[in-house]
Amino acid sequence: LSWLGTQWFVTLFTNSGLSTDAVLRIWDCMVFEGWKVLFRVACAVLVMRQNLIVNAKDMGELMEATKHNLGGLPPDHLLKVAFSLGTLKRRQLQAWRTDAAKEVEVEDAERDALEAKRKGPLVDTKPDGIASAQ
């Protein structure tokens, strides 16, 4: 899931179908406000597509709602929503990033443990032909 989120975020501004006008407006805001504007816009897309996201029946519909065909989002409204989401401080973003990284580490450890359990103990055959569990 973390990979999917990263892929979505990275490509949101490059391969999403956002209109040229919207992309240029986002860049203008980024020049004046800094990189956190990208987080604001990403959150705005999620807010504006909330009904489609909640009602998505599968991953294809989810990706369609959040990544593809965003050209229909009016730039003025997109930025209005982005800047109406409240205060977004870099310190808070960093705290969220740290918390998310910890959650990903826990999920990775759980996944690795389940995978190891599914595979069972490793069996090594010694040269004398006697199998032993490691």
VEXBA-34701 format. One record per residue (C-alpha): x, y, z; residue in one letter; residue number from 0; chain. Coordinates in nm, 3 decimals. Layout:
<sites>
<site c1="X" c2="Y" c3="Z" residuo="A" num="NUM" cadena="A"/>
...
</sites>
This chain:
<sites>
<site c1="0.000" c2="0.000" c3="0.000" residuo="L" num="0" cadena="A"/>
<site c1="0.286" c2="0.240" c3="0.073" residuo="S" num="1" cadena="A"/>
<site c1="0.425" c2="0.174" c3="-0.276" residuo="W" num="2" cadena="A"/>
<site c1="0.087" c2="0.252" c3="-0.429" residuo="L" num="3" cadena="A"/>
<site c1="0.063" c2="0.577" c3="-0.233" residuo="G" num="4" cadena="A"/>
<site c1="0.411" c2="0.682" c3="-0.338" residuo="T" num="5" cadena="A"/>
<site c1="0.346" c2="0.600" c3="-0.702" residuo="Q" num="6" cadena="A"/>
<site c1="0.020" c2="0.795" c3="-0.692" residuo="W" num="7" cadena="A"/>
<site c1="0.179" c2="1.098" c3="-0.533" residuo="F" num="8" cadena="A"/>
<site c1="0.482" c2="1.103" c3="-0.763" residuo="V" num="9" cadena="A"/>
<site c1="0.273" c2="1.080" c3="-1.080" residuo="T" num="10" cadena="A"/>
<site c1="-0.016" c2="1.300" c3="-0.966" residuo="L" num="11" cadena="A"/>
<site c1="0.142" c2="1.607" c3="-1.115" residuo="F" num="12" cadena="A"/>
<site c1="0.294" c2="1.449" c3="-1.426" residuo="T" num="13" cadena="A"/>
<site c1="0.059" c2="1.193" c3="-1.571" residuo="N" num="14" cadena="A"/>
<site c1="-0.281" c2="1.274" c3="-1.428" residuo="S" num="15" cadena="A"/>
<site c1="-0.453" c2="1.467" c3="-1.699" residuo="G" num="16" cadena="A"/>
<site c1="-0.453" c2="1.788" c3="-1.497" residuo="L" num="17" cadena="A"/>
<site c1="-0.496" c2="2.074" c3="-1.739" residuo="S" num="18" cadena="A"/>
<site c1="-0.192" c2="2.280" c3="-1.833" residuo="T" num="19" cadena="A"/>
<site c1="-0.359" c2="2.577" c3="-1.665" residuo="D" num="20" cadena="A"/>
<site c1="-0.394" c2="2.380" c3="-1.340" residuo="A" num="21" cadena="A"/>
<site c1="-0.033" c2="2.258" c3="-1.348" residuo="V" num="22" cadena="A"/>
<site c1="0.098" c2="2.610" c3="-1.413" residuo="L" num="23" cadena="A"/>
<site c1="-0.113" c2="2.750" c3="-1.130" residuo="R" num="24" cadena="A"/>
<site c1="0.018" c2="2.480" c3="-0.896" residuo="I" num="25" cadena="A"/>
<site c1="0.377" c2="2.562" c3="-0.998" residuo="W" num="26" cadena="A"/>
<site c1="0.313" c2="2.931" c3="-0.934" residuo="D" num="27" cadena="A"/>
<site c1="0.185" c2="2.850" c3="-0.587" residuo="C" num="28" cadena="A"/>
<site c1="0.483" c2="2.622" c3="-0.525" residuo="M" num="29" cadena="A"/>
<site c1="0.724" c2="2.905" c3="-0.612" residuo="V" num="30" cadena="A"/>
<site c1="0.561" c2="3.131" c3="-0.353" residuo="F" num="31" cadena="A"/>
<site c1="0.456" c2="2.879" c3="-0.087" residuo="E" num="32" cadena="A"/>
<site c1="0.712" c2="2.600" c3="-0.119" residuo="G" num="33" cadena="A"/>
<site c1="0.681" c2="2.224" c3="-0.165" residuo="W" num="34" cadena="A"/>
<site c1="0.399" c2="2.182" c3="0.085" residuo="K" num="35" cadena="A"/>
<site c1="0.162" c2="2.315" c3="-0.183" residuo="V" num="36" cadena="A"/>
<site c1="0.195" c2="1.975" c3="-0.348" residuo="L" num="37" cadena="A"/>
<site c1="0.056" c2="1.812" c3="-0.033" residuo="F" num="38" cadena="A"/>
<site c1="-0.229" c2="2.063" c3="-0.027" residuo="R" num="39" cadena="A"/>
<site c1="-0.320" c2="1.989" c3="-0.388" residuo="V" num="40" cadena="A"/>
<site c1="-0.295" c2="1.613" c3="-0.336" residuo="A" num="41" cadena="A"/>
<site c1="-0.531" c2="1.643" c3="-0.037" residuo="C" num="42" cadena="A"/>
<site c1="-0.764" c2="1.863" c3="-0.242" residuo="A" num="43" cadena="A"/>
<site c1="-0.782" c2="1.597" c3="-0.514" residuo="V" num="44" cadena="A"/>
<site c1="-0.875" c2="1.339" c3="-0.251" residuo="L" num="45" cadena="A"/>
<site c1="-1.141" c2="1.568" c3="-0.105" residuo="V" num="46" cadena="A"/>
<site c1="-1.285" c2="1.655" c3="-0.445" residuo="M" num="47" cadena="A"/>
<site c1="-1.295" c2="1.289" c3="-0.551" residuo="R" num="48" cadena="A"/>
<site c1="-1.411" c2="1.159" c3="-0.212" residuo="Q" num="49" cadena="A"/>
<site c1="-1.740" c2="1.011" c3="-0.337" residuo="N" num="50" cadena="A"/>
<site c1="-1.570" c2="0.828" c3="-0.623" residuo="L" num="51" cadena="A"/>
<site c1="-1.301" c2="0.697" c3="-0.386" residuo="I" num="52" cadena="A"/>
<site c1="-1.549" c2="0.570" c3="-0.128" residuo="V" num="53" cadena="A"/>
<site c1="-1.764" c2="0.403" c3="-0.394" residuo="N" num="54" cadena="A"/>
<site c1="-1.478" c2="0.244" c3="-0.589" residuo="A" num="55" cadena="A"/>
<site c1="-1.544" c2="-0.128" c3="-0.637" residuo="K" num="56" cadena="A"/>
<site c1="-1.188" c2="-0.223" c3="-0.726" residuo="D" num="57" cadena="A"/>
<site c1="-0.834" c2="-0.089" c3="-0.761" residuo="M" num="58" cadena="A"/>
<site c1="-0.898" c2="0.019" c3="-1.121" residuo="G" num="59" cadena="A"/>
<site c1="-1.187" c2="0.242" c3="-1.018" residuo="E" num="60" cadena="A"/>
<site c1="-0.984" c2="0.378" c3="-0.729" residuo="L" num="61" cadena="A"/>
<site c1="-0.696" c2="0.471" c3="-0.959" residuo="M" num="62" cadena="A"/>
<site c1="-0.937" c2="0.622" c3="-1.209" residuo="E" num="63" cadena="A"/>
<site c1="-1.092" c2="0.836" c3="-0.936" residuo="A" num="64" cadena="A"/>
<site c1="-0.764" c2="0.957" c3="-0.789" residuo="T" num="65" cadena="A"/>
<site c1="-0.516" c2="0.973" c3="-1.074" residuo="K" num="66" cadena="A"/>
<site c1="-0.664" c2="0.962" c3="-1.421" residuo="H" num="67" cadena="A"/>
<site c1="-0.881" c2="1.217" c3="-1.595" residuo="N" num="68" cadena="A"/>
<site c1="-0.824" c2="1.497" c3="-1.346" residuo="L" num="69" cadena="A"/>
<site c1="-0.850" c2="1.747" c3="-1.630" residuo="G" num="70" cadena="A"/>
<site c1="-1.212" c2="1.802" c3="-1.532" residuo="G" num="71" cadena="A"/>
<site c1="-1.109" c2="1.957" c3="-1.201" residuo="L" num="72" cadena="A"/>
<site c1="-1.137" c2="2.335" c3="-1.246" residuo="P" num="73" cadena="A"/>
<site c1="-0.804" c2="2.496" c3="-1.145" residuo="P" num="74" cadena="A"/>
<site c1="-0.969" c2="2.776" c3="-0.947" residuo="D" num="75" cadena="A"/>
<site c1="-1.178" c2="2.533" c3="-0.746" residuo="H" num="76" cadena="A"/>
<site c1="-0.888" c2="2.290" c3="-0.700" residuo="L" num="77" cadena="A"/>
<site c1="-0.668" c2="2.561" c3="-0.548" residuo="L" num="78" cadena="A"/>
<site c1="-0.954" c2="2.704" c3="-0.343" residuo="K" num="79" cadena="A"/>
<site c1="-1.009" c2="2.360" c3="-0.187" residuo="V" num="80" cadena="A"/>
<site c1="-0.633" c2="2.311" c3="-0.143" residuo="A" num="81" cadena="A"/>
<site c1="-0.593" c2="2.634" c3="0.052" residuo="F" num="82" cadena="A"/>
<site c1="-0.913" c2="2.589" c3="0.255" residuo="S" num="83" cadena="A"/>
<site c1="-0.786" c2="2.272" c3="0.424" residuo="L" num="84" cadena="A"/>
<site c1="-0.644" c2="2.464" c3="0.717" residuo="G" num="85" cadena="A"/>
<site c1="-0.291" c2="2.527" c3="0.832" residuo="T" num="86" cadena="A"/>
<site c1="-0.030" c2="2.292" c3="0.698" residuo="L" num="87" cadena="A"/>
<site c1="0.302" c2="2.339" c3="0.873" residuo="K" num="88" cadena="A"/>
<site c1="0.625" c2="2.175" c3="0.766" residuo="R" num="89" cadena="A"/>
<site c1="0.676" c2="2.055" c3="1.122" residuo="R" num="90" cadena="A"/>
<site c1="0.341" c2="1.873" c3="1.108" residuo="Q" num="91" cadena="A"/>
<site c1="0.423" c2="1.722" c3="0.769" residuo="L" num="92" cadena="A"/>
<site c1="0.753" c2="1.594" c3="0.907" residuo="Q" num="93" cadena="A"/>
<site c1="0.577" c2="1.444" c3="1.210" residuo="A" num="94" cadena="A"/>
<site c1="0.326" c2="1.269" c3="0.981" residuo="W" num="95" cadena="A"/>
<site c1="0.611" c2="1.143" c3="0.763" residuo="R" num="96" cadena="A"/>
<site c1="0.791" c2="1.002" c3="1.069" residuo="T" num="97" cadena="A"/>
<site c1="0.474" c2="0.835" c3="1.197" residuo="D" num="98" cadena="A"/>
<site c1="0.398" c2="0.689" c3="0.854" residuo="A" num="99" cadena="A"/>
<site c1="0.753" c2="0.554" c3="0.822" residuo="A" num="100" cadena="A"/>
<site c1="0.713" c2="0.376" c3="1.156" residuo="K" num="101" cadena="A"/>
<site c1="0.381" c2="0.228" c3="1.045" residuo="E" num="102" cadena="A"/>
<site c1="0.537" c2="0.107" c3="0.721" residuo="V" num="103" cadena="A"/>
<site c1="0.821" c2="-0.059" c3="0.916" residuo="E" num="104" cadena="A"/>
<site c1="0.568" c2="-0.238" c3="1.138" residuo="V" num="105" cadena="A"/>
<site c1="0.363" c2="-0.348" c3="0.835" residuo="E" num="106" cadena="A"/>
<site c1="0.679" c2="-0.472" c3="0.659" residuo="D" num="107" cadena="A"/>
<site c1="0.783" c2="-0.671" c3="0.967" residuo="A" num="108" cadena="A"/>
<site c1="0.435" c2="-0.823" c3="0.996" residuo="E" num="109" cadena="A"/>
<site c1="0.433" c2="-0.911" c3="0.626" residuo="R" num="110" cadena="A"/>
<site c1="0.779" c2="-1.068" c3="0.651" residuo="D" num="111" cadena="A"/>
<site c1="0.672" c2="-1.271" c3="0.956" residuo="A" num="112" cadena="A"/>
<site c1="0.360" c2="-1.396" c3="0.777" residuo="L" num="113" cadena="A"/>
<site c1="0.564" c2="-1.484" c3="0.469" residuo="E" num="114" cadena="A"/>
<site c1="0.817" c2="-1.674" c3="0.680" residuo="A" num="115" cadena="A"/>
<site c1="0.537" c2="-1.855" c3="0.861" residuo="K" num="116" cadena="A"/>
<site c1="0.370" c2="-1.944" c3="0.531" residuo="R" num="117" cadena="A"/>
<site c1="0.691" c2="-2.090" c3="0.391" residuo="K" num="118" cadena="A"/>
<site c1="0.764" c2="-2.286" c3="0.707" residuo="G" num="119" cadena="A"/>
<site c1="1.108" c2="-2.372" c3="0.839" residuo="P" num="120" cadena="A"/>
<site c1="1.391" c2="-2.389" c3="0.591" residuo="L" num="121" cadena="A"/>
<site c1="1.527" c2="-2.736" c3="0.534" residuo="V" num="122" cadena="A"/>
<site c1="1.892" c2="-2.783" c3="0.452" residuo="D" num="123" cadena="A"/>
<site c1="2.014" c2="-3.112" c3="0.314" residuo="T" num="124" cadena="A"/>
<site c1="2.362" c2="-3.189" c3="0.441" residuo="K" num="125" cadena="A"/>
<site c1="2.613" c2="-3.361" c3="0.213" residuo="P" num="126" cadena="A"/>
<site c1="2.549" c2="-3.689" c3="0.398" residuo="D" num="127" cadena="A"/>
<site c1="2.187" c2="-3.678" c3="0.275" residuo="G" num="128" cadena="A"/>
<site c1="2.033" c2="-3.611" c3="0.617" residuo="I" num="129" cadena="A"/>
<site c1="1.788" c2="-3.320" c3="0.620" residuo="A" num="130" cadena="A"/>
<site c1="1.794" c2="-3.081" c3="0.912" residuo="S" num="131" cadena="A"/>
<site c1="1.571" c2="-2.786" c3="1.001" residuo="A" num="132" cadena="A"/>
<site c1="1.741" c2="-2.452" c3="1.042" residuo="Q" num="133" cadena="A"/>
</sites>
